[in-house]
Amino acid sequence: MCTWMCFSFQDSVSPLMEQLIVFHDHVMMVLIFITLIVFYMMFSLYLSSYVNRNLLEGQFIEFVWTVIPAFMLVFIALPSLRILYLIEEVNNPLLTIKGVGHQWYWSYEYSDFSKVDFDSFMNLYSESSLDSFRLLDVDNRVVVPFGIQVRLLVSSFDVIHSWTVPCLGLKLDALPGRVNQGLIYLMRPGLFFGQCSEICGSNHSFMPIVLESVSLYSFLSWLMSF
């Protein structure tokens, strides 16, 4: 989860988030390179005492500073498109979870199993314990086994919501009358927090998401409790 004075990304828990972090570092290096060149040219021209008053046009330099930025954009766009298609791709999921956004809570349904559905409300501050996370923990967490592909279907009952967990690199818009899908692939156990990232009303900030990653054996034991 994101803590105080954390300026970097959250620790990745999925391969997609790892790819997004690598792409961010890639783009930042390109931007630093461009910024340094621009500042060098600005200061060199400012400090130079030579002025060509007869220079009216320069077709070659115009060609150069048009082609080089075009190649840089391609250098950024290709890995970006690759990650975009990886995020949208869902291949052979072993488990399907459907999440529906309400004002202001989430309801979940495990479509592969009968009678496995529940609502997830934020824990009240008066009922929370000292070891819980204020405004982030919920009464019913989404339990997902790690190491397998899980398909997440997201929709909305009333207004537009957004199911977002930053450490997964996953953000799915929940639209009324439409179903969006995404891939969840967890690499380790733990608790991972998210929130609705679409302004959906007065209690928009009070509908958190908690994903609990467990082993397959623990997941089957949790299913038996319904």
C-alpha positions in Angstrom: 0.0 0.0 0.0 1.0 3.6 -0.4 2.5 5.1 2.7 3.5 8.6 3.8 6.3 10.2 1.8 6.1 7.5 -0.8 6.9 9.2 -4.1 7.5 6.0 -6.2 5.2 3.3 -7.3 3.8 0.7 -4.9 5.6 -2.7 -4.9 4.4 -4.6 -7.9 2.5 -7.9 -7.2 1.7 -8.8 -10.9 3.7 -9.1 -14.1 1.7 -6.3 -15.7 2.7 -3.8 -12.9 6.3 -4.8 -13.3 6.1 -4.0 -17.0 4.5 -0.7 -16.3 7.3 0.3 -13.9 10.0 -0.7 -16.4 8.2 1.4 -19.1 8.0 4.3 -16.7 11.8 4.2 -16.1 12.3 3.9 -19.9 10.2 7.0 -20.6 11.9 9.0 -17.8 15.3 8.3 -19.3 14.2 9.5 -22.7 12.7 12.6 -21.1 15.8 13.4 -19.1 17.9 13.0 -22.3 15.7 15.4 -24.2 15.6 17.9 -21.4 19.4 18.0 -21.1 19.8 18.6 -24.8 17.3 21.4 -24.9 18.8 23.2 -21.9 22.3 22.8 -23.3 21.2 24.4 -26.6 19.3 27.2 -24.8 22.3 28.1 -22.6 24.8 27.8 -25.4 22.8 30.2 -27.6 22.3 32.6 -24.8 26.0 32.7 -23.9 27.2 32.8 -27.5 28.4 36.1 -28.9 28.1 35.0 -32.5 24.9 36.0 -34.4 24.2 35.3 -38.0 22.0 38.1 -39.2 21.8 36.8 -42.7 20.3 33.4 -41.8 16.8 33.3 -43.4 16.1 29.6 -43.6 17.6 26.3 -42.8 15.9 23.4 -44.4 18.4 20.8 -43.3 18.2 21.7 -39.6 14.4 21.9 -39.9 14.4 18.3 -41.3 16.7 17.1 -38.5 14.7 18.5 -35.6 11.5 17.1 -37.1 12.8 13.5 -37.9 14.6 13.0 -34.6 11.6 13.7 -32.4 9.5 11.4 -34.6 11.9 8.6 -34.0 11.8 9.3 -30.3 8.0 9.1 -30.3 8.2 5.7 -32.0 10.8 4.6 -29.5 8.3 5.4 -26.7 5.1 4.3 -28.5 6.1 0.7 -29.4 6.6 -0.6 -25.8 3.6 1.4 -24.7 1.4 -0.4 -27.2 2.8 -3.7 -26.2 1.9 -3.2 -22.6 -1.5 -1.9 -23.6 -2.3 -5.1 -25.4 -0.9 -7.2 -22.5 -3.3 -5.5 -20.1 -6.3 -6.1 -22.4 -5.4 -9.8 -23.0 -7.2 -12.5 -20.9 -6.1 -16.0 -21.8 -7.7 -19.2 -20.3 -8.7 -17.9 -16.9 -9.2 -20.6 -14.2 -11.5 -18.4 -12.1 -14.0 -15.6 -12.8 -15.1 -12.9 -10.4 -17.8 -10.4 -11.1 -17.7 -7.0 -9.3 -20.6 -4.5 -9.4 -20.2 -1.0 -8.1 -23.0 0.6 -6.0 -23.3 3.9 -4.2 -21.2 3.3 -2.2 -20.0 -0.2 -1.9 -18.9 -3.2 -4.1 -20.7 -6.5 -4.5 -18.9 -9.6 -5.7 -20.0 -12.8 -7.3 -17.8 -15.9 -7.9 -19.5 -17.0 -11.1 -17.9 -20.5 -11.2 -19.4 -21.4 -7.8 -23.0 -21.3 -6.7 -24.1 -19.1 -3.8 -20.7 -17.4 -3.5 -21.6 -13.7 -3.5 -21.3 -10.9 -1.0 -21.3 -7.2 -0.5 -18.1 -5.4 0.6 -18.6 -2.3 2.8 -15.9 -0.1 4.3 -15.3 -0.8 8.0 -16.7 1.9 10.3 -14.1 3.8 12.2 -15.9 3.1 15.5 -15.8 -0.6 14.8 -12.2 -0.8 13.6 -9.4 -2.2 15.7 -5.9 -0.8 16.2 -4.3 -3.1 13.7 -6.7 -2.2 10.9 -6.3 0.3 8.1 -8.5 3.4 8.5 -10.7 4.1 5.5 -9.1 1.2 3.6 -10.3 -2.0 5.2 -13.6 -3.7 4.4 -15.8 -6.2 6.1 -15.6 -8.8 3.3 -12.4 -9.0 1.3 -12.0 -10.3 -2.2 -10.1 -13.6 -1.7 -8.1 -14.7 -4.7 -5.5 -17.5 -5.0 -2.1 -16.5 -6.2 -0.3 -18.2 -9.1 -3.4 -18.6 -11.3 -5.1 -16.4 -13.9 -8.3 -14.8 -12.7 -10.7 -12.9 -14.9 -12.4 -9.9 -13.3 -15.7 -8.7 -14.8 -16.7 -5.2 -13.7 -20.0 -3.3 -14.1 -22.1 -0.8 -12.2 -25.6 -0.7 -10.8 -26.1 3.1 -10.8 -23.4 5.5 -11.8 -19.9 5.2 -13.2 -17.4 3.7 -10.8 -13.8 2.5 -11.3 -12.3 -0.7 -9.8 -8.6 0.2 -9.1 -5.8 -1.6 -7.3 -2.5 0.3 -8.0 -0.1 -2.6 -7.1 -1.8 -4.7 -9.8 -1.5 -2.0 -12.4 -5.3 -2.6 -12.9 -8.0 0.1 -13.4 -11.3 -1.0 -14.8 -14.2 1.4 -15.3 -17.5 0.2 -14.0 -20.2 1.5 -16.4 -24.0 0.9 -16.1 -25.2 -1.5 -18.7 -21.7 -2.6 -19.8 -19.2 -5.2 -18.6 -15.4 -4.6 -18.7 -12.9 -7.4 -18.1 -9.4 -7.5 -16.8 -6.8 -10.0 -15.7 -5.6 -10.6 -12.1 -2.4 -12.6 -11.7 -0.9 -12.4 -8.2 2.6 -13.6 -7.6 2.7 -13.6 -3.8 0.3 -13.7 -0.8 -0.7 -10.6 1.1 -3.3 -7.8 1.3 -3.6 -5.3 -1.5 -5.6 -2.1 -1.3 -7.4 0.0 -3.8 -10.2 2.5 -4.1 -12.8 3.7 -6.5 -11.0 6.2 -8.8 -14.0 7.7 -10.5 -15.9 10.5 -8.7 -19.3 8.8 -8.1 -21.0 10.9 -5.5 -20.7 12.3 -2.0 -19.3 9.0 -0.5 -16.9 8.3 -3.4 -13.9 8.1 -1.0 -15.6 5.6 1.2 -15.8 2.5 -1.0 -12.4 0.9 -0.8 -11.2 -2.4 -2.3 -9.2 -5.0 -0.5 -7.7 -8.0 -2.3 -6.5 -10.9 -0.2 -4.1 -13.2 -2.0 -3.9 -16.7 -0.5 -2.8 -20.1 -1.4 -5.1 -22.4 -3.4 -5.7 -24.6 -0.4 -6.7 -21.6 1.8 -8.9 -20.4 -1.1 -10.8 -23.7 -1.2 -11.2 -23.7 2.6 -12.7 -20.2 2.3 -15.1 -21.4 -0.4 -16.3 -24.1 1.9 -17.4 -21.5 4.5 -20.3 -20.4 2.2 
